[in-house]
Amino acid sequence: MALFKKRTVGKPGEWYYCLEHKKVEEGPECPAKNRFGPYASREEAAHAMEIARERNLEWENDPRWHDANRPAGDDPA
């Protein structure tokens, strides 16, 4: 008996962006390793790569993640 049930059919209203096929899917059609989501709408999922790019830029420019310029023992919080 499987511990986790594999969900083969997605739930209506859950939107994903498939990285392999470069398309928006309603419900998870492709494996989790190949998709971003879930998103609340088709439109939001269609902009998944743009959203990821913006989040990456925010992370790269966040001073809390750049330890190289911080003196040892200095806590950013």
C-alpha positions as CSV (number, residue, x, y, z in Angstrom):
1,M,0.0,0.0,0.0
2,A,1.4,3.3,-1.0
3,L,1.9,5.9,1.7
4,F,1.1,8.8,-0.7
5,K,-1.5,8.6,-3.4
6,K,-0.3,9.9,-6.7
7,R,-2.7,12.6,-8.0
8,T,-3.1,12.1,-11.7
9,V,-5.9,14.6,-12.3
10,G,-5.4,18.2,-11.3
11,K,-7.9,20.3,-9.4
12,P,-9.9,22.8,-11.4
13,G,-8.6,26.3,-10.7
14,E,-5.0,25.2,-10.0
15,W,-2.7,26.5,-12.8
16,Y,0.9,25.5,-13.4
17,Y,3.6,26.4,-15.9
18,C,5.4,23.4,-17.4
19,L,9.1,24.2,-17.9
20,E,9.6,21.2,-20.2
21,H,6.7,22.0,-22.6
22,K,6.7,25.8,-22.0
23,K,3.0,25.9,-21.6
24,V,0.3,26.6,-19.0
25,E,-1.6,23.6,-17.6
26,E,-4.7,23.4,-15.5
27,G,-4.0,21.0,-12.7
28,P,-0.6,19.1,-12.6
29,E,-0.2,17.3,-15.9
30,C,3.6,17.1,-15.8
31,P,5.9,15.9,-12.9
32,A,6.6,18.5,-10.1
33,K,10.2,18.7,-11.1
34,N,9.2,20.2,-14.5
35,R,6.7,22.9,-13.3
36,F,6.1,26.1,-11.3
37,G,2.9,26.6,-9.4
38,P,0.2,26.3,-8.4
39,Y,-1.0,29.8,-9.5
40,A,-4.4,31.2,-8.8
41,S,-5.1,32.0,-12.5
42,R,-4.1,31.1,-16.0
43,E,-2.8,34.6,-16.5
44,E,-0.5,34.4,-13.5
45,A,0.8,31.0,-14.6
46,A,1.5,32.4,-18.1
47,H,3.9,34.9,-16.4
48,A,5.6,32.3,-14.3
49,M,9.1,32.8,-15.9
50,E,8.8,36.6,-15.5
51,I,7.7,36.2,-11.8
52,A,10.7,33.9,-11.2
53,R,13.1,36.3,-12.9
54,E,11.8,39.2,-10.7
55,R,12.1,37.1,-7.5
56,N,15.7,36.0,-8.5
57,L,16.7,39.7,-8.9
58,E,15.2,40.6,-5.5
59,W,17.1,37.7,-3.9
60,E,20.4,38.6,-5.7
61,N,20.1,42.2,-4.5
62,D,19.0,41.5,-0.9
63,P,21.8,42.6,1.4
64,R,20.8,39.9,3.9
65,W,22.1,37.2,1.5
66,H,25.5,38.7,0.8
67,D,27.8,37.6,3.6
68,A,31.0,38.5,1.7
69,N,30.8,42.2,2.7
70,R,29.7,41.6,6.3
71,P,32.2,41.5,9.2
72,A,32.3,38.1,11.0
73,G,29.7,37.8,13.7
74,D,27.6,40.7,12.4
75,D,23.9,39.7,12.4
76,P,21.8,41.4,9.7
77,A,18.6,41.1,11.8
